[in-house]
Amino acid sequence: MEIRLFQILVPILALLFVIYLVRRYSSSKSTIYELVLGVGFWIAVSIFAIFPDFFSNLIAKIFGIKSNINAIIFFCIGILFFVIFKMYFMIKKQDKAITDLVRHIALTDEKEAKES
């Protein structure tokens, strides 16, 4: 197995990101959920970088695509669509929460203005 430069650099960068995530968690700037999700992501990226041919061929076989590069591209596009879909609903939920908060503040201010 020939070792390429990215197979060394990506795990080192991933380790730096994991250290950053642990520091953010230890200083209470992120939650345990964010820590676990981030560490899991960077471990997966590292494993994928160390064994790229195995995983790209596996994904190609699973989806029935002849070229392993095309399989990776389609797989990543699918993940991006999923993330955008989740973010859209998170933004809608946040927008509703802001609207409810503004209504509550407006009603409270109105009530206080009538009382004085």
C-alpha positions in Angstrom: 0.0 0.0 0.0 1.4 3.3 -1.1 1.1 6.1 1.5 0.2 9.5 0.0 0.7 12.9 1.5 -3.0 13.5 2.3 -3.0 10.2 4.2 -0.6 11.8 6.7 -1.9 15.4 6.7 -5.6 14.7 7.0 -5.4 12.7 10.3 -3.0 15.3 11.7 -5.5 18.1 10.9 -8.3 16.0 12.2 -6.4 15.5 15.5 -6.0 19.3 15.7 -9.8 19.8 15.2 -10.6 17.2 17.8 -8.3 19.0 20.3 -10.1 22.2 19.4 -13.5 20.6 20.0 -12.4 19.2 23.4 -11.1 22.6 24.5 -14.4 24.2 23.4 -16.3 21.6 25.4 -14.1 22.0 28.5 -14.6 25.8 28.5 -18.4 25.2 28.2 -18.7 26.8 24.8 -20.2 23.6 23.3 -22.4 20.7 24.4 -21.5 17.1 24.7 -23.7 16.4 21.7 -21.6 18.8 19.6 -18.4 17.2 21.0 -19.4 13.6 20.2 -20.7 14.6 16.7 -17.6 16.5 15.9 -15.2 13.9 17.2 -17.1 11.2 15.3 -17.0 13.2 12.1 -13.2 13.8 12.3 -12.5 10.1 13.2 -14.5 9.1 10.1 -12.7 11.6 7.9 -9.3 10.3 9.2 -10.3 6.6 8.6 -11.5 7.5 5.1 -8.2 9.3 4.4 -6.1 6.4 5.6 -8.1 3.8 3.6 -9.6 5.8 0.6 -9.7 3.0 -1.9 -11.5 0.6 0.4 -14.3 3.0 1.3 -14.7 4.5 -2.2 -15.0 1.0 -3.7 -17.4 0.0 -1.0 -19.6 3.0 -1.6 -19.5 2.3 -5.3 -20.6 -1.3 -4.8 -23.4 -0.4 -2.4 -24.9 2.2 -4.8 -24.1 0.2 -8.0 -21.9 2.9 -9.5 -19.0 1.8 -11.7 -16.5 4.5 -10.8 -15.5 4.9 -7.2 -14.8 8.7 -7.7 -18.4 9.2 -9.0 -19.7 7.2 -6.0 -17.9 9.5 -3.6 -19.2 12.6 -5.4 -22.8 11.4 -5.4 -22.5 10.3 -1.7 -21.2 13.7 -0.7 -23.9 15.5 -2.6 -26.5 13.4 -0.8 -25.0 14.2 2.5 -25.0 17.9 1.6 -28.7 17.8 0.6 -29.5 16.1 3.9 -27.6 18.8 5.9 -29.3 21.6 4.0 -32.7 19.9 4.6 -32.0 19.7 8.4 -30.7 23.3 8.5 -33.9 24.6 6.7 -36.1 23.1 9.4 -33.9 24.3 12.2 -34.1 27.9 10.7 -37.9 27.6 10.4 -38.1 26.5 14.1 -35.8 29.4 15.1 -37.9 31.8 13.1 -41.1 30.6 14.9 -39.4 30.9 18.3 -38.3 34.5 17.5 -41.8 35.4 16.3 -43.3 34.0 19.5 -40.8 35.9 21.6 -41.4 39.2 19.9 -45.2 38.7 20.3 -44.7 38.0 24.0 -42.5 41.0 24.5 -45.0 43.2 22.6 -47.9 42.0 24.6 -46.0 42.4 27.9 -45.0 46.0 26.9 -48.5 46.8 26.0 -49.9 45.4 29.3 -47.3 47.4 31.2 -48.1 50.6 29.3 -51.8 50.2 30.1 -51.1 49.7 33.8 -49.0 52.8 34.2 
